[in-house]
């Protein structure tokens, strides 16, 4: 797996987006960062690939200081990006979501995390500075310390970026993709024989997984 901590951030690449966003200049929202302390904050290195007409982030299998042979996608000279898939709780919708940011966001969130423990216990106002599509879009983070309640991650609905915002594939799956342009489960739907009708029926959960299309980091929340 290729996860990295704050001390290793400069060894990795750059950016992109996900599900929760502020759409235009001046938009704001109150969120909670779903971490208890700074030690839980991590980044993930991924390869952005195409499967048919879909775009998918797949976790890189090696760390920056490991041989490229450990990851078939690296060995095939496929670009790698360093991203943060940040779990947040949206106070307005009362839902946990993922906010995908580039590695430079580490500094912003760490500055808050070292001041507030548990980090999830302080609401943070996020303000978008930049119109939709602008490459210079930035986000201002304003902790609302007066509303601090010391809640922990366990007090909020669970959400995981793995399997949703990015996929984890085996070395064998990656090698299969390089040969075929798809992963094994994307080509196959398992079936079973219905006991009453004798017909072949799809096995529940065996349909190819739908993977979200991503936009640019500037349009992400």
C-alpha positions, 0 to 999 in steps of 0.5 A: 500500500502507498499511504504517506504521513505529514513528514513524507508529503514532499516525496509525492505528487499532486491533485484532484476532486470528489463527492462533496463540493462548494460550487462557486466563489464565496460559497461556504459550509460548516464541516467536521474533519473526521479525525481524532488527532493529527496522527490519523491524517494520511495521504494516498498515492493513486494511478488515474486510469480509464475503464471503458468510459469511466475514470477510476483512481487505483491505489499505487502498490509501492512507496516512493522509495520502493522499486517500481517493479512492486507496482505494475502500473508504476512499472508501466510508467503510468503517472501517479498522483498524491491525494488526500481523501478526507472524511468530513461530516457536513453539518448542513446535510447531516452526512459524512462525505469524502473531500479529495484534496491535493497533498498541499492541503496537508499544511492547512488541516495539520495547522488545525489538528495540532490545536484541537484534539479531538479534531472531530470535536470542532466545527470548521467553516470552509469558504471557497475563494474562486469561481467554478473552474478557476485553477487558482481556487483556494479554501479558507478554513475557520475553526469555530472554537466557541462551538467545540464539543469534544466529539470523536470520530465514533460519534459520526456516521462512518465513511471510508474512501477506500472502495468508494473514492479510490479502488484497491487492486492486487498486483495480479489485477493490475497486470490483467488490466494492462493486458486487457484494459479492464479488471477481471470483475469488470468483464464478468457477472457471476450467475447461479441457477434459480432453484425453481425456474432453472434459469441462470440469475446474476449473483447479488453484488456481482455486477461490475462496480460503478465508479464515479467520474471525477472533475478537477481539484479546483471544483472539489470541496 
